[in-house]
Amino acid sequence: MTHEELHDELYDLAEISAQIAGLSRQMRDRIERLQRDELWTQDPGFTSLDQALGHALFLAASEAPPLLKAITAVTGTTPKPSPYGS
């Protein structure tokens, strides 16, 4: 890998990281809106906001294993959870 290719790759990773951070902020904003407007009450399947958010977490977690597997395959180590939380 040339210096230019490495630079491009690092730039791409930084860009992906920024996108993830933006999605995290968007998620927090949408959760706050759900909480404020009680939009979750429009779905008879949910009896509480916690239940609705738990379902969203379940759906997100279903996408995590392939990502974790890919990261582990490339780096040779399993990423550890952040001590900083969200």
C-alpha positions in Angstrom: 0.0 0.0 0.0 1.4 3.4 -1.0 1.4 6.4 1.2 -1.4 7.9 -0.9 -3.5 4.7 -0.6 -3.0 4.6 3.2 -4.0 8.3 3.4 -7.1 7.7 1.3 -8.0 4.6 3.5 -7.6 6.6 6.7 -9.7 9.4 5.3 -12.4 7.0 4.3 -12.5 5.5 7.8 -12.7 9.0 9.4 -15.6 9.8 7.0 -17.4 6.6 8.1 -16.8 7.4 11.7 -18.3 10.9 11.2 -21.3 9.3 9.5 -21.8 7.0 12.5 -21.5 9.9 14.9 -24.2 11.8 12.8 -26.5 8.8 12.9 -26.0 8.6 16.7 -27.1 12.3 17.1 -30.0 11.7 14.7 -31.0 8.7 16.8 -31.0 10.7 20.0 -33.0 13.4 18.4 -35.6 10.9 17.2 -35.8 9.2 20.6 -36.4 12.6 22.2 -39.1 13.3 19.7 -40.8 10.0 20.4 -40.6 10.6 24.1 -41.9 14.2 23.8 -44.7 13.5 21.3 -45.6 10.0 22.6 -45.6 8.8 19.0 -45.0 5.2 20.2 -48.5 5.1 21.6 -49.8 5.0 18.0 -48.6 1.3 17.8 -50.8 -1.0 19.8 -47.9 -3.5 20.0 -46.1 -1.2 22.5 -47.3 -0.5 26.0 -44.4 1.7 27.0 -41.6 3.8 25.4 -39.1 1.4 26.9 -40.7 -1.4 25.0 -40.7 0.5 21.8 -37.0 1.5 22.2 -36.2 -2.1 23.2 -37.6 -3.2 19.9 -35.4 -0.7 18.1 -32.4 -1.9 20.0 -33.3 -5.5 19.1 -33.4 -4.6 15.4 -30.1 -2.7 15.7 -28.4 -5.6 17.5 -29.4 -7.9 14.7 -27.2 -5.9 12.4 -24.2 -5.8 14.8 -22.9 -9.4 14.5 -21.9 -9.2 10.8 -20.1 -5.9 11.4 -18.3 -7.3 14.5 -17.3 -10.4 12.5 -15.9 -8.2 9.7 -13.9 -6.0 12.1 -12.6 -9.1 13.9 -11.6 -10.8 10.6 -9.7 -7.7 9.4 -8.0 -6.7 12.7 -7.6 -10.2 14.2 -9.1 -8.9 17.5 -12.6 -8.4 18.8 -13.4 -4.7 19.5 -14.1 -4.0 23.2 -17.1 -1.8 24.2 -16.4 1.8 24.8 -16.0 2.8 28.4 -17.6 6.1 27.5 -21.1 4.9 26.7 -23.3 6.9 24.4 
